[in-house]
Amino acid sequence: MALKYALVHEWLTPKATGGSELVVQEILKSVEADVYALIDFESTNPDSYLFKRTIGTTFLQQFPFARNGVQKYLPLLPLAIEQLDLRGYDVILSSSHAVAKGVLTGANQLHVCYCHAPMRYAWDMTFDYLHSSTAGRGAQGLLTRYLLHRIRQWDVLSANRVDYFIANSNHTARRIWRCYRRPAAVIYPPVDTERFCFQPQKQDFYVTVSRLVSYKKISLIVKAFNRLGKPLVVIGDGPELKQIQQLARSNVQVLGWQSDAVVEQYMTQAKAFVYAAFEDFGIAPVEAQACGTPVIAYGLGGTLETVRDVREYGDLGTGVLFYEQTEGAIVAAVKTFERYQSALNLEAVRSHALSFSPTVFQDRYRSFIERCYGEFHQHLSSTNKRADEYSQSTDI
């Protein structure tokens, strides 16, 4: 009899189109599963791969302004995810960066979680969040700190509901161990490498593509290029757009939001892609490499696994890493890149990116689920056998 699968993700909205949503899309190509989420506004979106699909949701679906994101209802997220009734499934697959892994499951159900990251605002970025938000100040700040404390407690508790963890990078696997004391297999997320064409002839400009939010450090990149005087193109939208436009000098073009076609054009033609964020994985640097475009990136987190420093890898190198999120470190990295640029093999840059393709992800994910199911039921059978033997030995 065929196994029944359920796939649980946090939220599905047209505004949520990042790496975790790409993982959901590729999981659904790997296994046939029913989909559940806290909220769903994608099944009514004609442009979505989930259009007209039946998706199970929670009571948050009916809350005011839920379409713009349920993060505003943070205290209710653990309660909401626990209301999903998944008793009719053999295998539960969760795609989690917040609470999806906290669904309730039975003893005979296998639960495999693809963890994009433990909740950032509850763990690694707690103090960034408190210091940058009015919610972190005064009496409200005390309440926020208590709320985050309780969420951390629930987060650790809910990790025990997962049978097997998958991490999107070795960096995330270390974070999962730090927060939950659970091992995690690493399966890199899928990157649509075929979307980008290989272009060996580059033009004389640099590019960065990003949401314009503080932790992406776009302002640092702009300040560095203000000093360098070299041409930089900034593509993206977000709350820091006006600030970055005011900061940029004449050598820096800030284009704001652009269509996929325009993004692909600039990423393909740029001499290098510049990336200063600290990410658990980071899809944009891999997309750039798929164009044969080298990457200058902050060397902590996921980029340590996706960008090969030319100084270490030689003709297999794909860019240059820097190790401080400072203006000076970026300036030095750009100068280093220009010294080593001729040593980079752009075909090798493209080839490296292809190791993160969707087909590679699907094969590895499917194989891992099959292995987990075999191990889980072997363990379940041996546990039941021991329980029966114990019961018989204690019969009076």
Buried (B, 14 or more C-beta within 10 A) or exposed (E): EEEBBBBBBBBBBEEBEEBBBBBBBBBBBBBEBBBBBBBBBBBEBEEBEBEEBEBBBBEBBEBEEBBEEBEEBBEBBBBBBBEBEBEEBBBBBBBBBBBBBBBBBEEEBBBBBBBBBBBBBBBBBBEBBBEEEEBBEEEEBEEBEEBBEEBBEBBBEBBEBBBBBBBBBBBBBEBBBEBBEBEBBBBBBBBBBEEBEBBEEBEEBBBBBBBBEEBBBBBBBBBBBBEBEBBBBBBBEBEBBEBBBEBBEEBBBBBEEBEEEEBBBBBBBBBBBBBBBBBBBBBBBBBBBBBBBBBBBBBBBBBBBBBBBBEEBBEBBBBBBBEBBBBEBBBBBBEBBBEBBEEBBBEBBBBBBBEBBBEBBBEBBBEBBEEBBEEBEEEEEEEEEEEEEEEEEEEE
